[in-house]
Amino acid sequence: MAKSPDSVLSCFDANRQPLPDSVLAYAFRQLLGNNGYVQIVDVPDSFDHVAFLKRLGDFQPTPTGTVIGDLKPEPDMDDVYHAQNRRPLVPHTEGYEFHGAPPRYMALWCVKPASGLGGETTMLDGNRILREFTEEERKRFTETAYAWKSTEGLARRGVRHNAEHPVLEEIGSELVLRFSYNNLIVPEGDDLAARLLERGKEIYDENHIAVEYQERDMIVWNNWRMLHSRNAFDDPTRHLKRVQIAAPAA
């Protein structure tokens, strides 16, 4: 069952005065570090989403090359798994099919929320799933390279990326989790990887939070830690902006 977000930051204080920029940035960093994600609400017209996010690092192109992308339903994509349609998505991290490090952070902000039911972004801390596995099993996730592929929708657009990575990888001093319920290729007989996907989805379905959008609301998350997905919706005019933020160069 979906829960309400517990890492929420308003752009206004208790007196309905705009937070000073330094205070907003401090609270944002604190929540992001503690909880792995932040939902920013009460966003004024003057807020510059791009400038705010550039403080986290350089923007990283998506597989189609967009740096600041639009997430809007595409009418010829309703029959395939794709971010730009109205169907639900399954739990995943972003960038598992990249050859290098996946994006460090992801951000979505709302240009126009979906009217009616659905369209929420859902999230879960991947550490909740990893706790289901023993130390020896987690070690195997760092030692085994798995094949990952891009989505059906991207393939229809001519983008067919493949890469090999472990599920868990240390980059610098941080542990990176890669997860895709439908695009991690499980080798025949690999019961551990199969259990990761099936048990991971069960835990996700039982424990995820669901973010509802108002205009200009933004959600930012640590893509090395958090899984995300999306609920289905009907409104063809729903419109979000998306950026991927690379890890700082070593």
Backbone hydrogen bonds, N-H to C=O, Kabsch-Sander energy under -0.5 kcal/mol:
donor,donor_aa,acceptor,acceptor_aa,energy
3,K,208,H,-2.1
9,L,39,Q,-3.1
11,C,41,V,-1.6
13,D,17,Q,-2.7
16,R,13,D,-2.0
19,L,11,C,-2.7
24,L,20,P,-2.5
25,A,21,D,-2.4
26,Y,22,S,-2.0
27,A,23,V,-2.7
28,F,24,L,-2.3
29,R,25,A,-2.3
30,Q,26,Y,-2.2
31,L,27,A,-2.4
32,L,28,F,-2.7
33,G,29,R,-2.3
34,N,30,Q,-2.2
35,N,31,L,-2.9
36,G,32,L,-1.7
37,Y,31,L,-0.5
38,V,220,V,-2.5
39,Q,7,S,-2.7
40,I,38,V,-0.6
40,I,218,M,-3.6
41,V,9,L,-2.5
41,V,39,Q,-0.5
47,F,44,P,-1.6
49,H,47,F,-0.9
52,F,48,D,-2.2
53,L,49,H,-2.3
54,K,50,V,-1.9
55,R,52,F,-1.0
56,L,53,L,-2.1
57,G,53,L,-0.5
60,Q,244,Q,-3.3
62,T,66,T,-2.3
65,G,62,T,-2.1
69,G,67,V,-0.5
69,G,242,R,-2.5
71,L,240,L,-3.3
72,K,70,D,-0.8
74,E,84,Q,-2.7
77,M,74,E,-2.0
78,D,75,P,-0.5
80,V,77,M,-1.5
82,H,80,V,-0.6
85,N,82,H,-0.6
85,N,83,A,-0.6
89,L,230,R,-2.1
92,H,228,H,-1.6
93,T,179,F,-2.9
98,F,95,G,-1.5
104,R,245,I,-1.8
105,Y,245,I,-2.0
106,M,221,W,-2.1
107,A,243,V,-2.0
108,L,219,I,-2.3
109,W,241,K,-1.9
110,C,217,D,-2.5
111,V,109,W,-0.5
111,V,239,H,-2.3
112,K,239,H,-2.2
119,G,232,A,-0.9
121,T,211,V,-1.5
122,T,229,S,-1.8
123,M,209,I,-2.1
124,L,227,L,-1.9
126,G,225,R,-2.4
128,R,125,D,-1.8
129,I,125,D,-0.5
129,I,126,G,-0.8
130,L,126,G,-2.2
131,R,127,N,-1.5
132,E,129,I,-2.0
133,F,130,L,-1.8
138,R,134,T,-2.6
139,K,135,E,-1.9
140,R,136,E,-1.8
141,F,137,E,-1.6
142,T,138,R,-1.0
142,T,139,K,-0.7
143,E,139,K,-1.0
144,T,140,R,-1.5
145,A,143,E,-0.5
146,Y,144,T,-0.6
146,Y,165,H,-3.2
147,A,185,I,-0.6
148,W,163,A,-2.7
149,K,183,N,-2.0
150,S,161,H,-1.7
153,G,81,Y,-2.2
155,A,151,T,-2.0
156,R,152,E,-2.0
157,R,153,G,-1.1
158,G,155,A,-1.6
159,V,154,L,-2.9
160,R,158,G,-0.6
163,A,148,W,-1.8
165,H,146,Y,-2.1
167,V,141,F,-1.0
168,L,141,F,-1.4
169,E,176,V,-1.9
171,I,169,E,-0.5
171,I,174,E,-2.8
174,E,171,I,-2.0
176,V,169,E,-3.4
177,L,224,W,-1.8
178,R,167,V,-2.7
178,R,176,V,-0.5
181,Y,91,P,-2.1
184,L,180,S,-1.0
185,I,147,A,-2.7
185,I,183,N,-0.6
186,V,184,L,-0.8
190,D,187,P,-2.2
191,D,189,G,-1.6
194,A,190,D,-1.9
195,R,191,D,-2.3
196,L,192,L,-2.2
197,L,193,A,-2.0
198,E,194,A,-2.4
199,R,195,R,-2.7
200,G,195,R,-0.6
200,G,196,L,-1.8
201,K,197,L,-2.3
202,E,198,E,-1.9
203,I,199,R,-2.6
204,Y,200,G,-2.4
205,D,201,K,-3.0
206,E,202,E,-1.7
207,N,203,I,-1.6
208,H,204,Y,-2.1
209,I,123,M,-2.6
210,A,3,K,-2.5
211,V,121,T,-3.4
212,E,210,A,-0.6
216,R,110,C,-2.9
217,D,214,Q,-2.1
218,M,40,I,-2.0
219,I,108,L,-2.8
220,V,38,V,-2.4
221,W,106,M,-2.4
222,N,36,G,-3.0
223,N,104,R,-1.6
223,N,221,W,-0.9
224,W,104,R,-0.8
225,R,222,N,-1.6
226,M,222,N,-2.9
227,L,124,L,-3.0
228,H,92,H,-2.5
229,S,122,T,-2.0
230,R,89,L,-0.5
231,N,120,E,-2.4
233,F,86,R,-1.9
234,D,117,L,-0.7
238,R,235,D,-1.3
239,H,112,K,-2.6
240,L,71,L,-1.9
241,K,109,W,-2.9
242,R,69,G,-2.1
243,V,107,A,-2.0
244,Q,60,Q,-0.5
245,I,105,Y,-2.9
246,A,58,D,-2.7
246,A,244,Q,-0.5
